[in-house]
Amino acid sequence: MDMTYIVNIGDKSIARYLLGIMKNLPTVTTKKAVHKKSSIIKNLDEAIKEVNDIKAGKKTARSARDFLNELQG
């Protein structure tokens, strides 16, 4: 039975040490966590900048139909 854990370690040197130990265990796999929150915030920041650029006249808005057509490929 596989078991998955997310462990937050506040000290980078301890985290590196423990990661080194875990990588040497034959039945343990490690994967760096991706912070979804940071990517969501980045996307929101980009969207807000685009809206502000449209309001300032630096960009032109596109219709919802054009947007949906772009999503379809």
PQR file with spaces between the fields and no chain letter, atoms N, CA, C, O and H, PARSE charges and radii, in Angstrom:
ATOM       1  N    MET     1       0.845   -1.176    0.000 -0.4000 1.5000
ATOM       2  CA   MET     1       0.000    0.000    0.000 -0.0000 2.0000
ATOM       3  C    MET     1       0.893    1.243    0.000  0.5500 1.7000
ATOM       4  O    MET     1       1.736    1.420    0.879 -0.5500 1.4000
ATOM       5  N    ASP     2       0.685    2.102   -1.013 -0.4000 1.5000
ATOM       6  CA   ASP     2       1.440    3.351   -1.080 -0.0000 2.0000
ATOM       7  C    ASP     2       0.870    4.361   -0.103  0.5500 1.7000
ATOM       8  O    ASP     2      -0.338    4.407    0.133 -0.5500 1.4000
ATOM       9  H    ASP     2      -0.001    1.958   -1.726  0.4000 1.0000
ATOM      10  N    MET     3       1.741    5.156    0.452 -0.4000 1.5000
ATOM      11  CA   MET     3       1.326    6.225    1.364 -0.0000 2.0000
ATOM      12  C    MET     3       1.998    7.506    0.903  0.5500 1.7000
ATOM      13  O    MET     3       3.201    7.522    0.646 -0.5500 1.4000
ATOM      14  H    MET     3       2.722    5.119    0.260  0.4000 1.0000
ATOM      15  N    THR     4       1.232    8.572    0.797 -0.4000 1.5000
ATOM      16  CA   THR     4       1.746    9.860    0.350 -0.0000 2.0000
ATOM      17  C    THR     4       1.606   10.875    1.463  0.5500 1.7000
ATOM      18  O    THR     4       0.567   10.970    2.116 -0.5500 1.4000
ATOM      19  H    THR     4       0.254    8.559    1.006  0.4000 1.0000
ATOM      20  N    TYR     5       2.672   11.634    1.668 -0.4000 1.5000
ATOM      21  CA   TYR     5       2.672   12.671    2.698 -0.0000 2.0000
ATOM      22  C    TYR     5       3.213   13.964    2.110  0.5500 1.7000
ATOM      23  O    TYR     5       4.055   13.939    1.212 -0.5500 1.4000
ATOM      24  H    TYR     5       3.516   11.557    1.137  0.4000 1.0000
ATOM      25  N    ILE     6       2.741   15.065    2.604 -0.4000 1.5000
ATOM      26  CA   ILE     6       3.345   16.369    2.335 -0.0000 2.0000
ATOM      27  C    ILE     6       3.909   16.842    3.658  0.5500 1.7000
ATOM      28  O    ILE     6       3.188   16.943    4.652 -0.5500 1.4000
ATOM      29  H    ILE     6       2.058   15.085    3.333  0.4000 1.0000
ATOM      30  N    VAL     7       5.208   17.134    3.668 -0.4000 1.5000
ATOM      31  CA   VAL     7       5.884   17.535    4.895 -0.0000 2.0000
ATOM      32  C    VAL     7       6.481   18.919    4.687  0.5500 1.7000
ATOM      33  O    VAL     7       7.252   19.132    3.751 -0.5500 1.4000
ATOM      34  H    VAL     7       5.793   17.053    2.861  0.4000 1.0000
ATOM      35  N    ASN     8       6.132   19.850    5.547 -0.4000 1.5000
ATOM      36  CA   ASN     8       6.717   21.186    5.506 -0.0000 2.0000
ATOM      37  C    ASN     8       7.803   21.265    6.562  0.5500 1.7000
ATOM      38  O    ASN     8       7.553   21.044    7.747 -0.5500 1.4000
ATOM      39  H    ASN     8       5.506   19.677    6.308  0.4000 1.0000
ATOM      40  N    ILE     9       9.027   21.588    6.113 -0.4000 1.5000
ATOM      41  CA   ILE     9      10.160   21.691    7.024 -0.0000 2.0000
ATOM      42  C    ILE     9      10.664   23.125    6.941  0.5500 1.7000
ATOM      43  O    ILE     9      11.063   23.590    5.874 -0.5500 1.4000
ATOM      44  H    ILE     9       9.230   21.767    5.150  0.4000 1.0000
ATOM      45  N    GLY    10      10.643   23.814    8.059 -0.4000 1.5000
ATOM      46  CA   GLY    10      10.995   25.225    8.092 -0.0000 2.0000
ATOM      47  C    GLY    10      12.473   25.530    7.916  0.5500 1.7000
ATOM      48  O    GLY    10      12.824   26.648    7.537 -0.5500 1.4000
ATOM      49  H    GLY    10      10.318   23.436    8.926  0.4000 1.0000
ATOM      50  N    ASP    11      13.329   24.589    8.175 -0.4000 1.5000
ATOM      51  CA   ASP    11      14.775   24.801    8.086 -0.0000 2.0000
ATOM      52  C    ASP    11      15.303   24.119    6.823  0.5500 1.7000
ATOM      53  O    ASP    11      15.208   22.899    6.686 -0.5500 1.4000
ATOM      54  H    ASP    11      13.044   23.681    8.482  0.4000 1.0000
ATOM      55  N    LYS    12      15.858   24.910    5.901 -0.4000 1.5000
ATOM      56  CA   LYS    12      16.313   24.361    4.619 -0.0000 2.0000
ATOM      57  C    LYS    12      17.412   23.324    4.777  0.5500 1.7000
ATOM      58  O    LYS    12      17.442   22.341    4.038 -0.5500 1.4000
ATOM      59  H    LYS    12      15.934   25.901    6.012  0.4000 1.0000
ATOM      60  N    SER    13      18.318   23.528    5.733 -0.4000 1.5000
ATOM      61  CA   SER    13      19.419   22.569    5.889 -0.0000 2.0000
ATOM      62  C    SER    13      18.891   21.220    6.382  0.5500 1.7000
ATOM      63  O    SER    13      19.368   20.171    5.949 -0.5500 1.4000
ATOM      64  H    SER    13      18.293   24.327    6.334  0.4000 1.0000
ATOM      65  N    ILE    14      17.920   21.245    7.275 -0.4000 1.5000
ATOM      66  CA   ILE    14      17.314   19.995    7.749 -0.0000 2.0000
ATOM      67  C    ILE    14      16.532   19.340    6.606  0.5500 1.7000
ATOM      68  O    ILE    14      16.571   18.121    6.441 -0.5500 1.4000
ATOM      69  H    ILE    14      17.533   22.097    7.626  0.4000 1.0000
ATOM      70  N    ALA    15      15.829   20.149    5.826 -0.4000 1.5000
ATOM      71  CA   ALA    15      15.060   19.617    4.703 -0.0000 2.0000
ATOM      72  C    ALA    15      15.978   18.920    3.699  0.5500 1.7000
ATOM      73  O    ALA    15      15.674   17.821    3.235 -0.5500 1.4000
ATOM      74  H    ALA    15      15.798   21.140    5.959  0.4000 1.0000
ATOM      75  N    ARG    16      17.103   19.560    3.365 -0.4000 1.5000
ATOM      76  CA   ARG    16      18.061   18.940    2.431 -0.0000 2.0000
ATOM      77  C    ARG    16      18.620   17.639    2.998  0.5500 1.7000
ATOM      78  O    ARG    16      18.776   16.656    2.274 -0.5500 1.4000
ATOM      79  H    ARG    16      17.350   20.453    3.742  0.4000 1.0000
ATOM      80  N    TYR    17      18.915   17.639    4.274 -0.4000 1.5000
ATOM      81  CA   TYR    17      19.458   16.447    4.933 -0.0000 2.0000
ATOM      82  C    TYR    17      18.461   15.291    4.861  0.5500 1.7000
ATOM      83  O    TYR    17      18.813   14.176    4.474 -0.5500 1.4000
ATOM      84  H    TYR    17      18.788   18.438    4.862  0.4000 1.0000
ATOM      85  N    LEU    18      17.213   15.574    5.239 -0.4000 1.5000
ATOM      86  CA   LEU    18      16.189   14.523    5.212 -0.0000 2.0000
ATOM      87  C    LEU    18      15.893   14.053    3.797  0.5500 1.7000
ATOM      88  O    LEU    18      15.675   12.863    3.568 -0.5500 1.4000
ATOM      89  H    LEU    18      16.927   16.480    5.552  0.4000 1.0000
ATOM      90  N    LEU    19      15.883   14.975    2.851 -0.4000 1.5000
ATOM      91  CA   LEU    19      15.648   14.610    1.459 -0.0000 2.0000
ATOM      92  C    LEU    19      16.757   13.691    0.952  0.5500 1.7000
ATOM      93  O    LEU    19      16.495   12.729    0.229 -0.5500 1.4000
ATOM      94  H    LEU    19      16.060   15.942    3.037  0.4000 1.0000
ATOM      95  N    GLY    20      17.991   13.994    1.335 -0.4000 1.5000
ATOM      96  CA   GLY    20      19.116   13.134    0.959 -0.0000 2.0000
ATOM      97  C    GLY    20      18.960   11.725    1.496  0.5500 1.7000
ATOM      98  O    GLY    20      19.260   10.757    0.797 -0.5500 1.4000
ATOM      99  H    GLY    20      18.204   14.775    1.922  0.4000 1.0000
ATOM     100  N    ILE    21      18.497   11.601    2.723 -0.4000 1.5000
ATOM     101  CA   ILE    21      18.272   10.275    3.313 -0.0000 2.0000
ATOM     102  C    ILE    21      17.154    9.545    2.558  0.5500 1.7000
ATOM     103  O    ILE    21      17.293    8.375    2.203 -0.5500 1.4000
ATOM     104  H    ILE    21      18.253   12.388    3.290  0.4000 1.0000
ATOM     105  N    MET    22      16.059   10.248    2.322 -0.4000 1.5000
ATOM     106  CA   MET    22      14.906    9.611    1.670 -0.0000 2.0000
ATOM     107  C    MET    22      15.228    9.168    0.247  0.5500 1.7000
ATOM     108  O    MET    22      14.750    8.124   -0.196 -0.5500 1.4000
ATOM     109  H    MET    22      15.946   11.199    2.611  0.4000 1.0000
ATOM     110  N    LYS    23      16.032    9.947   -0.473 -0.4000 1.5000
ATOM     111  CA   LYS    23      16.374    9.585   -1.849 -0.0000 2.0000
ATOM     112  C    LYS    23      17.181    8.298   -1.919  0.5500 1.7000
ATOM     113  O    LYS    23      17.182    7.625   -2.949 -0.5500 1.4000
ATOM     114  H    LYS    23      16.421   10.795   -0.113  0.4000 1.0000
ATOM     115  N    ASN    24      17.870    7.947   -0.831 -0.4000 1.5000
ATOM     116  CA   ASN    24      18.677    6.730   -0.812 -0.0000 2.0000
ATOM     117  C    ASN    24      17.887    5.495   -0.385  0.5500 1.7000
ATOM     118  O    ASN    24      18.427    4.388   -0.396 -0.5500 1.4000
ATOM     119  H    ASN    24      17.868    8.494    0.006  0.4000 1.0000
ATOM     120  N    LEU    25      16.634    5.663   -0.013 -0.4000 1.5000
ATOM     121  CA   LEU    25      15.811    4.518    0.356 -0.0000 2.0000
ATOM     122  C    LEU    25      15.192    3.922   -0.907  0.5500 1.7000
ATOM     123  O    LEU    25      14.628    4.652   -1.722 -0.5500 1.4000
ATOM     124  H    LEU    25      16.196    6.562   -0.004  0.4000 1.0000
ATOM     125  N    PRO    26      15.294    2.605   -1.076 -0.5600 1.5000
ATOM     126  CA   PRO    26      14.863    1.990   -2.343  0.2800 2.0000
ATOM     127  C    PRO    26      13.357    2.092   -2.627  0.5500 1.7000
ATOM     128  O    PRO    26      12.956    2.086   -3.791 -0.5500 1.4000
ATOM     129  N    THR    27      12.545    2.182   -1.624 -0.4000 1.5000
ATOM     130  CA   THR    27      11.097    2.193   -1.861 -0.0000 2.0000
ATOM     131  C    THR    27      10.472    3.580   -1.744  0.5500 1.7000
ATOM     132  O    THR    27       9.248    3.713   -1.746 -0.5500 1.4000
ATOM     133  H    THR    27      12.870    2.187   -0.679  0.4000 1.0000
ATOM     134  N    VAL    28      11.313    4.616   -1.639 -0.4000 1.5000
ATOM     135  CA   VAL    28      10.803    5.975   -1.474 -0.0000 2.0000
ATOM     136  C    VAL    28      11.071    6.773   -2.745  0.5500 1.7000
ATOM     137  O    VAL    28      12.183    6.765   -3.271 -0.5500 1.4000
ATOM     138  H    VAL    28      12.307    4.508   -1.637  0.4000 1.0000
ATOM     139  N    THR    29      10.056    7.452   -3.224 -0.4000 1.5000
ATOM     140  CA   THR    29      10.242    8.378   -4.332 -0.0000 2.0000
ATOM     141  C    THR    29       9.930    9.778   -3.821  0.5500 1.7000
ATOM     142  O    THR    29       9.071    9.960   -2.959 -0.5500 1.4000
ATOM     143  H    THR    29       9.152    7.458   -2.796  0.4000 1.0000
ATOM     144  N    THR    30      10.629   10.750   -4.358 -0.4000 1.5000
ATOM     145  CA   THR    30      10.408   12.127   -3.934 -0.0000 2.0000
ATOM     146  C    THR    30      10.034   12.965   -5.145  0.5500 1.7000
ATOM     147  O    THR    30      10.446   12.673   -6.268 -0.5500 1.4000
ATOM     148  H    THR    30      11.326   10.602   -5.059  0.4000 1.0000
ATOM     149  N    LYS    31       9.258   13.995   -4.908 -0.4000 1.5000
ATOM     150  CA   LYS    31       8.848   14.907   -5.969 -0.0000 2.0000
ATOM     151  C    LYS    31       8.677   16.277   -5.348  0.5500 1.7000
ATOM     152  O    LYS    31       8.041   16.424   -4.304 -0.5500 1.4000
ATOM     153  H    LYS    31       8.923   14.232   -3.996  0.4000 1.0000
ATOM     154  N    LYS    32       9.250   17.282   -5.997 -0.4000 1.5000
ATOM     155  CA   LYS    32       9.143   18.642   -5.479 -0.0000 2.0000
ATOM     156  C    LYS    32       7.701   19.115   -5.650  0.5500 1.7000
ATOM     157  O    LYS    32       7.104   18.953   -6.715 -0.5500 1.4000
ATOM     158  H    LYS    32       9.767   17.163   -6.844  0.4000 1.0000
ATOM     159  N    ALA    33       7.161   19.692   -4.605 -0.4000 1.5000
ATOM     160  CA   ALA    33       5.785   20.174   -4.638 -0.0000 2.0000
ATOM     161  C    ALA    33       5.700   21.447   -5.468  0.5500 1.7000
ATOM     162  O    ALA    33       6.598   22.288   -5.436 -0.5500 1.4000
ATOM     163  H    ALA    33       7.645   19.825   -3.741  0.4000 1.0000
ATOM     164  N    VAL    34       4.614   21.571   -6.204 -0.4000 1.5000
ATOM     165  CA   VAL    34       4.341   22.774   -6.974 -0.0000 2.0000
ATOM     166  C    VAL    34       3.294   23.562   -6.208  0.5500 1.7000
ATOM     167  O    VAL    34       2.245   23.033   -5.840 -0.5500 1.4000
ATOM     168  H    VAL    34       3.884   20.887   -6.230  0.4000 1.0000
ATOM     169  N    HIS    35       3.583   24.806   -5.975 -0.4000 1.5000
ATOM     170  CA   HIS    35       2.661   25.641   -5.215 -0.0000 2.0000
ATOM     171  C    HIS    35       1.610   26.194   -6.155  0.5500 1.7000
ATOM     172  O    HIS    35       1.851   27.171   -6.864 -0.5500 1.4000
ATOM     173  H    HIS    35       4.435   25.237   -6.274  0.4000 1.0000
ATOM     174  N    LYS    36       0.436   25.565   -6.160 -0.4000 1.5000
ATOM     175  CA   LYS    36      -0.637   25.997   -7.045 -0.0000 2.0000
ATOM     176  C    LYS    36      -1.100   27.402   -6.706  0.5500 1.7000
ATOM     177  O    LYS    36      -1.493   28.165   -7.589 -0.5500 1.4000
ATOM     178  H    LYS    36       0.240   24.771   -5.584  0.4000 1.0000
ATOM     179  N    LYS    37      -1.055   27.737   -5.448 -0.4000 1.5000
ATOM     180  CA   LYS    37      -1.512   29.061   -5.045 -0.0000 2.0000
ATOM     181  C    LYS    37      -0.681   30.135   -5.736  0.5500 1.7000
ATOM     182  O    LYS    37      -1.226   31.139   -6.194 -0.5500 1.4000
ATOM     183  H    LYS    37      -0.736   27.117   -4.730  0.4000 1.0000
ATOM     184  N    SER    38       0.619   29.937   -5.814 -0.4000 1.5000
ATOM     185  CA   SER    38       1.458   30.951   -6.443 -0.0000 2.0000
ATOM     186  C    SER    38       1.162   31.076   -7.928  0.5500 1.7000
ATOM     187  O    SER    38       1.213   32.183   -8.464 -0.5500 1.4000
ATOM     188  H    SER    38       1.061   29.121   -5.442  0.4000 1.0000
ATOM     189  N    SER    39       0.854   29.978   -8.611 -0.4000 1.5000
ATOM     190  CA   SER    39       0.529   30.071  -10.031 -0.0000 2.0000
ATOM     191  C    SER    39      -0.833   30.726  -10.228  0.5500 1.7000
ATOM     192  O    SER    39      -1.035   31.441  -11.210 -0.5500 1.4000
ATOM     193  H    SER    39       0.812   29.079   -8.175  0.4000 1.0000
ATOM     194  N    ILE    40      -1.762   30.497   -9.322 -0.4000 1.5000
ATOM     195  CA   ILE    40      -3.073   31.145   -9.404 -0.0000 2.0000
ATOM     196  C    ILE    40      -2.911   32.644   -9.216  0.5500 1.7000
ATOM     197  O    ILE    40      -3.505   33.433   -9.951 -0.5500 1.4000
ATOM     198  H    ILE    40      -1.598   29.916   -8.524  0.4000 1.0000
ATOM     199  N    ILE    41      -2.115   33.035   -8.240 -0.4000 1.5000
ATOM     200  CA   ILE    41      -1.884   34.457   -7.988 -0.0000 2.0000
ATOM     201  C    ILE    41      -1.196   35.098   -9.191  0.5500 1.7000
ATOM     202  O    ILE    41      -1.539   36.216   -9.578 -0.5500 1.4000
ATOM     203  H    ILE    41      -1.634   32.394   -7.643  0.4000 1.0000
ATOM     204  N    LYS    42      -0.236   34.403   -9.779 -0.4000 1.5000
ATOM     205  CA   LYS    42       0.458   34.927  -10.955 -0.0000 2.0000
ATOM     206  C    LYS    42      -0.536   35.139  -12.094  0.5500 1.7000
ATOM     207  O    LYS    42      -0.508   36.179  -12.752 -0.5500 1.4000
ATOM     208  H    LYS    42       0.042   33.495   -9.465  0.4000 1.0000
ATOM     209  N    ASN    43      -1.408   34.169  -12.332 -0.4000 1.5000
ATOM     210  CA   ASN    43      -2.402   34.297  -13.396 -0.0000 2.0000
ATOM     211  C    ASN    43      -3.367   35.442  -13.120  0.5500 1.7000
ATOM     212  O    ASN    43      -3.744   36.170  -14.038 -0.5500 1.4000
ATOM     213  H    ASN    43      -1.431   33.324  -11.798  0.4000 1.0000
ATOM     214  N    LEU    44      -3.768   35.607  -11.866 -0.4000 1.5000
ATOM     215  CA   LEU    44      -4.654   36.718  -11.517 -0.0000 2.0000
ATOM     216  C    LEU    44      -3.957   38.059  -11.723  0.5500 1.7000
ATOM     217  O    LEU    44      -4.569   39.006  -12.217 -0.5500 1.4000
ATOM     218  H    LEU    44      -3.461   35.016  -11.120  0.4000 1.0000
ATOM     219  N    ASP    45      -2.690   38.145  -11.349 -0.4000 1.5000
ATOM     220  CA   ASP    45      -1.929   39.377  -11.558 -0.0000 2.0000
ATOM     221  C    ASP    45      -1.865   39.735  -13.043  0.5500 1.7000
ATOM     222  O    ASP    45      -2.022   40.898  -13.415 -0.5500 1.4000
ATOM     223  H    ASP    45      -2.193   37.376  -10.947  0.4000 1.0000
ATOM     224  N    GLU    46      -1.633   38.725  -13.889 -0.4000 1.5000
ATOM     225  CA   GLU    46      -1.573   38.958  -15.327 -0.0000 2.0000
ATOM     226  C    GLU    46      -2.934   39.408  -15.861  0.5500 1.7000
ATOM     227  O    GLU    46      -3.009   40.302  -16.704 -0.5500 1.4000
ATOM     228  H    GLU    46      -1.505   37.781  -13.586  0.4000 1.0000
ATOM     229  N    ALA    47      -4.002   38.789  -15.370 -0.4000 1.5000
ATOM     230  CA   ALA    47      -5.353   39.157  -15.811 -0.0000 2.0000
ATOM     231  C    ALA    47      -5.691   40.590  -15.393  0.5500 1.7000
ATOM     232  O    ALA    47      -6.267   41.345  -16.176 -0.5500 1.4000
ATOM     233  H    ALA    47      -3.941   38.063  -14.686  0.4000 1.0000
ATOM     234  N    ILE    48      -5.338   40.959  -14.178 -0.4000 1.5000
ATOM     235  CA   ILE    48      -5.598   42.321  -13.695 -0.0000 2.0000
ATOM     236  C    ILE    48      -4.807   43.334  -14.518  0.5500 1.7000
ATOM     237  O    ILE    48      -5.326   44.392  -14.872 -0.5500 1.4000
ATOM     238  H    ILE    48      -4.869   40.345  -13.543  0.4000 1.0000
ATOM     239  N    LYS    49      -3.551   43.008  -14.822 -0.4000 1.5000
ATOM     240  CA   LYS    49      -2.739   43.911  -15.643 -0.0000 2.0000
ATOM     241  C    LYS    49      -3.368   44.080  -17.019  0.5500 1.7000
ATOM     242  O    LYS    49      -3.412   45.190  -17.549 -0.5500 1.4000
ATOM     243  H    LYS    49      -3.129   42.148  -14.535  0.4000 1.0000
ATOM     244  N    GLU    50      -3.852   42.991  -17.598 -0.4000 1.5000
ATOM     245  CA   GLU    50      -4.478   43.073  -18.921 -0.0000 2.0000
ATOM     246  C    GLU    50      -5.744   43.934  -18.880  0.5500 1.7000
ATOM     247  O    GLU    50      -5.969   44.743  -19.780 -0.5500 1.4000
ATOM     248  H    GLU    50      -3.816   42.089  -17.167  0.4000 1.0000
ATOM     249  N    VAL    51      -6.568   43.767  -17.847 -0.4000 1.5000
ATOM     250  CA   VAL    51      -7.774   44.588  -17.709 -0.0000 2.0000
ATOM     251  C    VAL    51      -7.397   46.063  -17.556  0.5500 1.7000
ATOM     252  O    VAL    51      -8.020   46.930  -18.169 -0.5500 1.4000
ATOM     253  H    VAL    51      -6.385   43.110  -17.116  0.4000 1.0000
ATOM     254  N    ASN    52      -6.393   46.345  -16.750 -0.4000 1.5000
ATOM     255  CA   ASN    52      -5.948   47.726  -16.565 -0.0000 2.0000
ATOM     256  C    ASN    52      -5.409   48.316  -17.868  0.5500 1.7000
ATOM     257  O    ASN    52      -5.640   49.488  -18.164 -0.5500 1.4000
ATOM     258  H    ASN    52      -5.887   45.641  -16.252  0.4000 1.0000
ATOM     259  N    ASP    53      -4.686   47.497  -18.651 -0.4000 1.5000
ATOM     260  CA   ASP    53      -4.181   47.965  -19.938 -0.0000 2.0000
ATOM     261  C    ASP    53      -5.331   48.271  -20.898  0.5500 1.7000
ATOM     262  O    ASP    53      -5.267   49.241  -21.653 -0.5500 1.4000
ATOM     263  H    ASP    53      -4.498   46.545  -18.411  0.4000 1.0000
ATOM     264  N    ILE    54      -6.374   47.454  -20.872 -0.4000 1.5000
ATOM     265  CA   ILE    54      -7.545   47.702  -21.718 -0.0000 2.0000
ATOM     266  C    ILE    54      -8.234   48.990  -21.294  0.5500 1.7000
ATOM     267  O    ILE    54      -8.620   49.799  -22.138 -0.5500 1.4000
ATOM     268  H    ILE    54      -6.427   46.666  -20.259  0.4000 1.0000
ATOM     269  N    LYS    55      -8.390   49.181  -19.981 -0.4000 1.5000
ATOM     270  CA   LYS    55      -9.013   50.409  -19.476 -0.0000 2.0000
ATOM     271  C    LYS    55      -8.199   51.652  -19.845  0.5500 1.7000
ATOM     272  O    LYS    55      -8.765   52.709  -20.126 -0.5500 1.4000
ATOM     273  H    LYS    55      -8.077   48.523  -19.296  0.4000 1.0000
ATOM     274  N    ALA    56      -6.874   51.520  -19.841 -0.4000 1.5000
ATOM     275  CA   ALA    56      -5.998   52.645  -20.154 -0.0000 2.0000
ATOM     276  C    ALA    56      -5.849   52.870  -21.654  0.5500 1.7000
ATOM     277  O    ALA    56      -5.219   53.838  -22.079 -0.5500 1.4000
ATOM     278  H    ALA    56      -6.414   50.662  -19.613  0.4000 1.0000
ATOM     279  N    GLY    57      -6.423   51.982  -22.450 -0.4000 1.5000
ATOM     280  CA   GLY    57      -6.342   52.130  -23.900 -0.0000 2.0000
ATOM     281  C    GLY    57      -5.063   51.580  -24.502  0.5500 1.7000
ATOM     282  O    GLY    57      -4.798   51.803  -25.683 -0.5500 1.4000
ATOM     283  H    GLY    57      -6.935   51.196  -22.104  0.4000 1.0000
ATOM     284  N    LYS    58      -4.258   50.862  -23.715 -0.4000 1.5000
ATOM     285  CA   LYS    58      -3.012   50.289  -24.217 -0.0000 2.0000
ATOM     286  C    LYS    58      -3.260   49.004  -25.000  0.5500 1.7000
ATOM     287  O    LYS    58      -2.448   48.607  -25.835 -0.5500 1.4000
ATOM     288  H    LYS    58      -4.473   50.681  -22.755  0.4000 1.0000
ATOM     289  N    LYS    59      -4.394   48.360  -24.721 -0.4000 1.5000
ATOM     290  CA   LYS    59      -4.789   47.130  -25.410 -0.0000 2.0000
ATOM     291  C    LYS    59      -6.252   47.254  -25.789  0.5500 1.7000
ATOM     292  O    LYS    59      -6.998   48.050  -25.218 -0.5500 1.4000
ATOM     293  H    LYS    59      -5.054   48.682  -24.042  0.4000 1.0000
ATOM     294  N    THR    60      -6.642   46.456  -26.757 -0.4000 1.5000
ATOM     295  CA   THR    60      -8.062   46.435  -27.105 -0.0000 2.0000
ATOM     296  C    THR    60      -8.679   45.141  -26.604  0.5500 1.7000
ATOM     297  O    THR    60      -8.053   44.082  -26.624 -0.5500 1.4000
ATOM     298  H    THR    60      -6.036   45.810  -27.221  0.4000 1.0000
ATOM     299  N    ALA    61      -9.912   45.252  -26.159 -0.4000 1.5000
ATOM     300  CA   ALA    61     -10.625   44.077  -25.661 -0.0000 2.0000
ATOM     301  C    ALA    61     -11.084   43.239  -26.843  0.5500 1.7000
ATOM     302  O    ALA    61     -11.280   43.763  -27.940 -0.5500 1.4000
ATOM     303  H    ALA    61     -10.421   46.113  -26.142  0.4000 1.0000
ATOM     304  N    ARG    62     -11.253   41.962  -26.630 -0.4000 1.5000
ATOM     305  CA   ARG    62     -11.784   41.096  -27.677 -0.0000 2.0000
ATOM     306  C    ARG    62     -13.136   40.572  -27.230  0.5500 1.7000
ATOM     307  O    ARG    62     -13.448   40.552  -26.040 -0.5500 1.4000
ATOM     308  H    ARG    62     -11.094   41.537  -25.739  0.4000 1.0000
ATOM     309  N    SER    63     -13.910   40.162  -28.170 -0.4000 1.5000
ATOM     310  CA   SER    63     -15.251   39.678  -27.840 -0.0000 2.0000
ATOM     311  C    SER    63     -15.176   38.299  -27.198  0.5500 1.7000
ATOM     312  O    SER    63     -14.191   37.576  -27.347 -0.5500 1.4000
ATOM     313  H    SER    63     -13.656   40.179  -29.137  0.4000 1.0000
ATOM     314  N    ALA    64     -16.227   37.958  -26.488 -0.4000 1.5000
ATOM     315  CA   ALA    64     -16.296   36.632  -25.866 -0.0000 2.0000
ATOM     316  C    ALA    64     -16.269   35.548  -26.937  0.5500 1.7000
ATOM     317  O    ALA    64     -15.699   34.479  -26.722 -0.5500 1.4000
ATOM     318  H    ALA    64     -17.027   38.546  -26.366  0.4000 1.0000
ATOM     319  N    ARG    65     -16.876   35.815  -28.079 -0.4000 1.5000
ATOM     320  CA   ARG    65     -16.888   34.837  -29.183 -0.0000 2.0000
ATOM     321  C    ARG    65     -15.461   34.566  -29.664  0.5500 1.7000
ATOM     322  O    ARG    65     -15.088   33.413  -29.882 -0.5500 1.4000
ATOM     323  H    ARG    65     -17.340   36.684  -28.253  0.4000 1.0000
ATOM     324  N    ASP    66     -14.656   35.634  -29.833 -0.4000 1.5000
ATOM     325  CA   ASP    66     -13.265   35.448  -30.250 -0.0000 2.0000
ATOM     326  C    ASP    66     -12.483   34.643  -29.215  0.5500 1.7000
ATOM     327  O    ASP    66     -11.683   33.775  -29.565 -0.5500 1.4000
ATOM     328  H    ASP    66     -14.959   36.570  -29.656  0.4000 1.0000
ATOM     329  N    PHE    67     -12.721   34.937  -27.953 -0.4000 1.5000
ATOM     330  CA   PHE    67     -12.052   34.219  -26.866 -0.0000 2.0000
ATOM     331  C    PHE    67     -12.399   32.735  -26.906  0.5500 1.7000
ATOM     332  O    PHE    67     -11.513   31.885  -26.812 -0.5500 1.4000
ATOM     333  H    PHE    67     -13.371   35.642  -27.669  0.4000 1.0000
ATOM     334  N    LEU    68     -13.685   32.421  -27.044 -0.4000 1.5000
ATOM     335  CA   LEU    68     -14.114   31.008  -27.094 -0.0000 2.0000
ATOM     336  C    LEU    68     -13.594   30.305  -28.329  0.5500 1.7000
ATOM     337  O    LEU    68     -13.241   29.127  -28.268 -0.5500 1.4000
ATOM     338  H    LEU    68     -14.405   33.111  -27.120  0.4000 1.0000
ATOM     339  N    ASN    69     -13.540   31.010  -29.453 -0.4000 1.5000
ATOM     340  CA   ASN    69     -12.982   30.411  -30.675 -0.0000 2.0000
ATOM     341  C    ASN    69     -11.509   30.093  -30.489  0.5500 1.7000
ATOM     342  O    ASN    69     -11.022   29.077  -30.985 -0.5500 1.4000
ATOM     343  H    ASN    69     -13.826   31.967  -29.502  0.4000 1.0000
ATOM     344  N    GLU    70     -10.793   30.962  -29.770 -0.4000 1.5000
ATOM     345  CA   GLU    70      -9.371   30.704  -29.516 -0.0000 2.0000
ATOM     346  C    GLU    70      -9.201   29.466  -28.630  0.5500 1.7000
ATOM     347  O    GLU    70      -8.271   28.686  -28.832 -0.5500 1.4000
ATOM     348  H    GLU    70     -11.188   31.787  -29.367  0.4000 1.0000
ATOM     349  N    LEU    71     -10.072   29.287  -27.677 -0.4000 1.5000
ATOM     350  CA   LEU    71      -9.987   28.113  -26.798 -0.0000 2.0000
ATOM     351  C    LEU    71     -10.214   26.816  -27.561  0.5500 1.7000
ATOM     352  O    LEU    71      -9.624   25.787  -27.229 -0.5500 1.4000
ATOM     353  H    LEU    71     -10.828   29.921  -27.513  0.4000 1.0000
ATOM     354  N    GLN    72     -11.065   26.860  -28.580 -0.4000 1.5000
ATOM     355  CA   GLN    72     -11.356   25.664  -29.358 -0.0000 2.0000
ATOM     356  C    GLN    72     -10.199   25.284  -30.263  0.5500 1.7000
ATOM     357  O    GLN    72     -10.117   24.142  -30.715 -0.5500 1.4000
ATOM     358  H    GLN    72     -11.544   27.696  -28.850  0.4000 1.0000
ATOM     359  N    GLY    73      -9.327   26.203  -30.527 -0.4000 1.5000
ATOM     360  CA   GLY    73      -8.149   25.881  -31.297 -0.0000 2.0000
ATOM     361  C    GLY    73      -8.264   26.349  -32.678  0.5500 1.7000
ATOM     362  O    GLY    73      -7.345   26.157  -33.474 -0.5500 1.4000
ATOM     363  H    GLY    73      -9.394   27.131  -30.160  0.4000 1.0000
